[in-house]
Amino acid sequence: MDANLDFKTAEFKLRQMELRSKKNNTELNEETKAVISKIRDLQPLPTILTFEFNNVYAGGLKSKQEIGPELVKRFETLGCEYHQLDRGGQVTWHGQGQLVAYSLVDLKAFEKLSAKCFVSRVLLDSITKLLDKNFGIQSSVTENPGVWVTPNDKIASVGIRVKRGVTEYGISLNVDPNLKFLNTFEMCGLKQKRATSIREQKPESEVAVKDVAHMFVREVAEVLSMDRIEYVSGDKL
């Protein structure tokens, strides 16, 4: 975990250094360029960051031109802020009762692992396996984005960005949220579709976001053939 955090910190500092250089119209010296090249050649270990956010709506690149003041005000009346992100996808809600998992994976470290394959074979398949193994919920991946338990009921979303071969963002899985937040807007541009959750599908299940987070990480580790998982709580980062 320390190596991963050091990598992200170093990468951020390098971006700042390059920006300052461009702003001041100066050239980085050869020694600095060599250090930058070496750091960018590092391969960070696969890292999954899991969250349970306060209630918020987030827009993807596809919805950037469609979100106006009226819709933002509508979100605010529900007690939610709105933030525009630079990931793929459209508007999603994140909040209490929902698992959000961000993946930091260097695709170059794996043989023939494209971004498309990572989304379908790692992220989405891990969700469908998790739901089946732990809750007996049958789900599938269709031509529509995300994971569905019926043709009209969506239980999980996915949206990633790949920068220099390293993935960012990830998935959201509805564990036990208030579904009114998810069913007050058109999901992913799909009419007559709705959000569902593990709780709605299996009311008798004992379910907590942190437990589902561990289930998801285990599935991802299995797909990537990682035999060791290190858990680090947020207060130790």
C-alpha positions in Angstrom: 0.0 0.0 0.0 2.8 2.4 0.8 4.3 1.9 -2.7 0.9 2.7 -4.3 0.5 5.9 -2.3 4.0 7.0 -3.0 3.4 6.4 -6.7 0.3 8.6 -6.8 2.0 11.3 -4.7 5.0 11.3 -7.0 2.9 11.3 -10.1 1.0 14.4 -8.8 4.2 16.2 -8.0 5.5 15.5 -11.4 2.4 16.9 -13.1 2.7 20.1 -11.0 6.4 20.4 -11.9 5.6 20.1 -15.6 2.8 22.6 -15.4 5.1 25.1 -13.7 7.6 24.6 -16.4 5.1 25.2 -19.2 3.7 28.3 -17.4 7.2 29.8 -17.0 8.2 28.8 -20.5 11.2 26.9 -19.3 12.7 23.5 -20.1 13.2 20.7 -17.5 16.8 19.6 -17.3 17.8 16.2 -18.6 18.3 14.8 -15.0 14.8 15.8 -14.1 13.4 14.3 -17.3 15.2 11.0 -16.6 13.6 10.9 -13.1 10.2 11.5 -14.5 10.6 8.8 -17.1 11.7 6.3 -14.4 8.8 7.0 -12.1 6.3 6.7 -15.0 7.7 3.3 -15.8 6.9 2.1 -12.3 4.0 -0.3 -12.1 1.8 0.4 -9.0 0.3 -2.7 -7.4 -3.5 -3.1 -8.0 -5.4 -1.0 -5.4 -9.1 -0.8 -4.7 -10.4 2.2 -2.7 -13.9 1.7 -1.3 -16.2 4.4 -0.1 -19.7 5.1 1.3 -20.3 8.7 0.4 -22.6 11.4 1.7 -25.5 11.9 -0.7 -24.3 13.5 -4.0 -25.1 13.4 -7.7 -22.1 13.2 -10.1 -22.2 13.8 -13.8 -20.0 12.0 -16.4 -18.7 13.4 -19.7 -21.8 12.3 -21.6 -24.1 14.3 -19.5 -21.9 17.4 -19.3 -23.9 19.4 -21.8 -27.3 18.2 -20.6 -27.2 19.3 -16.9 -28.7 22.7 -16.5 -29.6 24.9 -13.4 -33.1 23.5 -13.2 -31.9 19.9 -12.8 -29.2 20.9 -10.3 -31.8 22.7 -8.2 -33.9 19.5 -8.4 -31.0 17.5 -7.0 -30.5 20.1 -4.3 -34.2 19.9 -3.2 -33.5 16.2 -2.5 -30.6 17.2 -0.2 -27.8 16.4 -2.6 -25.0 18.4 -4.1 -24.0 18.0 -7.8 -20.5 17.6 -9.1 -19.2 17.3 -12.6 -16.5 14.6 -13.1 -14.1 13.8 -15.9 -15.0 10.1 -16.0 -17.1 8.3 -18.7 -20.9 7.8 -18.3 -23.8 10.0 -17.4 -25.4 11.1 -14.2 -25.1 8.8 -11.2 -26.0 9.2 -7.5 -23.6 8.2 -4.7 -24.6 8.1 -1.0 -25.4 6.2 2.1 -26.1 2.6 1.5 -24.2 2.4 -1.7 -20.7 0.9 -2.3 -18.4 2.9 -4.5 -15.1 1.2 -5.4 -12.3 3.0 -7.3 -9.8 0.8 -9.0 -6.1 1.9 -9.5 -4.8 -0.8 -11.8 -1.8 -0.6 -14.2 -3.2 -2.4 -17.2 0.3 -2.7 -18.7 1.3 -5.0 -15.8 -1.1 -7.7 -17.1 -0.9 -9.5 -20.4 -3.6 -8.5 -23.0 -5.7 -6.7 -20.4 -7.4 -3.8 -22.3 -9.6 -1.2 -20.8 -12.7 -2.8 -22.3 -11.7 -6.2 -21.0 -10.9 -4.8 -17.5 -14.4 -3.3 -17.3 -16.2 -6.5 -18.5 -14.1 -9.3 -17.2 -12.8 -7.7 -13.9 -15.3 -5.1 -12.7 -18.6 -6.3 -14.0 -18.0 -10.0 -13.7 -16.8 -9.5 -10.1 -20.2 -7.9 -9.3 -22.2 -10.6 -10.8 -20.2 -13.3 -9.0 -20.5 -11.4 -5.7 -24.3 -11.1 -6.0 -24.7 -14.8 -6.9 -22.3 -16.3 -4.3 -23.2 -14.2 -1.3 -26.9 -13.3 -1.9 -28.3 -15.7 -4.5 -29.1 -12.8 -6.7 -28.9 -13.6 -10.4 -27.7 -10.7 -12.5 -26.3 -10.1 -16.0 -24.5 -7.6 -18.2 -26.5 -6.6 -21.2 -26.1 -4.1 -24.1 -27.1 -1.4 -21.5 -24.3 -0.1 -19.2 -24.0 -1.6 -15.7 -25.3 -4.8 -14.1 -29.0 -5.7 -14.2 -31.2 -8.2 -12.2 -34.0 -7.9 -14.7 -34.2 -6.1 -18.1 -35.6 -3.0 -16.2 -33.9 -3.2 -12.8 -30.3 -2.0 -12.5 -28.2 -2.8 -9.4 -24.7 -1.5 -10.3 -23.0 1.1 -12.5 -19.5 1.4 -13.9 -17.4 4.3 -15.2 -13.7 4.4 -15.6 -10.9 6.6 -17.0 -7.5 5.3 -18.1 -4.5 7.6 -17.8 -1.1 6.4 -18.9 -2.4 2.9 -18.7 -3.6 3.2 -15.1 -7.3 3.0 -14.4 -9.2 5.5 -12.3 -12.8 5.5 -10.9 -14.7 2.2 -11.0 -18.1 0.9 -9.9 -21.0 1.6 -7.7 -23.2 -1.1 -6.2 -26.5 -0.5 -4.5 -26.5 -2.3 -1.2 -29.2 -0.6 0.9 -29.7 3.0 -0.3 -32.9 5.0 -0.3 -33.9 4.3 -3.9 -35.8 7.6 -4.2 -32.4 9.2 -4.9 -31.8 6.9 -7.8 -35.2 6.7 -9.3 -35.9 10.4 -9.7 -33.9 10.8 -12.9 -33.4 9.0 -16.2 -30.6 6.5 -15.7 -27.9 6.4 -18.3 -30.3 7.9 -20.9 -32.5 4.8 -20.6 -36.2 5.4 -20.4 -38.5 3.2 -18.2 -35.6 1.7 -16.3 -35.2 1.8 -12.5 -32.6 1.2 -9.8 -32.8 -1.7 -7.4 -30.6 -2.9 -4.5 -29.4 -5.9 -2.7 -31.8 -5.0 0.2 -34.8 -4.7 -2.2 -34.0 -8.0 -3.9 -33.2 -9.9 -0.7 -35.1 -8.2 2.2 -34.1 -10.9 4.6 -30.3 -10.5 4.0 -28.0 -9.0 6.6 -26.1 -6.6 4.5 -23.6 -3.8 5.2 -21.6 -1.7 2.8 -18.2 -2.5 4.4 -18.9 -6.2 4.1 -19.9 -6.0 0.5 -16.7 -4.0 -0.1 -14.6 -6.9 1.1 -16.6 -9.3 -1.0 -15.9 -7.2 -4.1 -12.2 -6.9 -3.4 -11.9 -10.7 -3.0 -13.6 -11.2 -6.4 -11.3 -8.7 -8.1 -8.3 -10.3 -6.6 -9.3 -13.7 -7.8 -9.8 -12.5 -11.4 -6.4 -10.8 -11.4 -4.8 -13.9 -9.8 -3.7 -11.9 -6.7 -3.2 -14.3 -3.8 -2.6 -11.6 -1.2 -4.9 -8.8 -0.1 -3.8 -6.1 2.3 -6.7 -4.1 3.9 -5.9 -0.6 5.1 -8.6 1.5 6.8 -9.1 5.1 5.8 -7.9 6.5 9.1 -4.5 4.9 8.5 -3.9 6.4 5.1 
